[in-house]
Amino acid sequence: MFKKLPILECELIIGNKRLVETNIDTYGNSTYQWVKIGKEPTIDGEKKTTFSLGIDPKIGDKIIGDEFDI
């Protein structure tokens, strides 16, 4: 069963590096990796430039912050 339910797709760049999410398995587990801009891994011919923040609803996980109407 998928553990992480992705909620936010994010892009984070500090200096000449970018944080990307790699090695996403069928359970939603993944690895976060800093890579130099221009050296991002590719998936299906597209550069992977983002990472996701998510929750595990089975354990009552939540993203904490201000609530806004959608």
N, C-alpha and C positions, 0 to 999 in steps of 0.2 A: 504494500500500500504506500502511496506517495505521502511522504512526511511533510515537506514544506509546500505550503500553498503560496506561490509568489504573489505579492500584493503590489510592490513598487519596483519598476525597472529604473535603475539609477546609472548615472555616469559620474565618475569621480576622477579628476585629473589633478595631480599635484606635481609641479615642476614639469619634468619631461616624462613622467610615468602616469599610467592609467591603471585603475583597479578593474580586473575582469574576473568573471566567474567561469570556471572550467570544470571539466570532468563531472558533469551533472549525470547522476545515475537514475535508475528507474524509481528510486525511493525519494528523490529530491535532494539527496546529499550532494554537495559540491565542494570545490576547492576555490578559494579566492587567491588571486595572484597579481602582483604588481608587474607590469610589463612596460617597456619603453614605447612611447608613441611611435607608430610606424612598424612595430614588431608584434602587433596583436595576433593571437591565433585566429585561424579561419575555420568556419563551420559552413559546409556546403558552399564554398567559394566566397563567403561574406566574412569580413572582419568582425570578430567578437569584441565589442567596445563597452559592454555594460555588465552589471551584476544586478541580482534581484534581492530585495528584502522580502521576507515572507514570515508566515506564522505556521505553527503546527496546531490545528484546531483540536486535535485529540487530547492535548494536555492543557487546553484553555489558554494557549499562547495568544498574546495581543501585541499590536504595535501601539505604543503609548504616545499621545500627543493631542493637539487640538482637534476637535471634530468639526467638520464643515459639511454643509448640505451639498449634495451632488446634483 
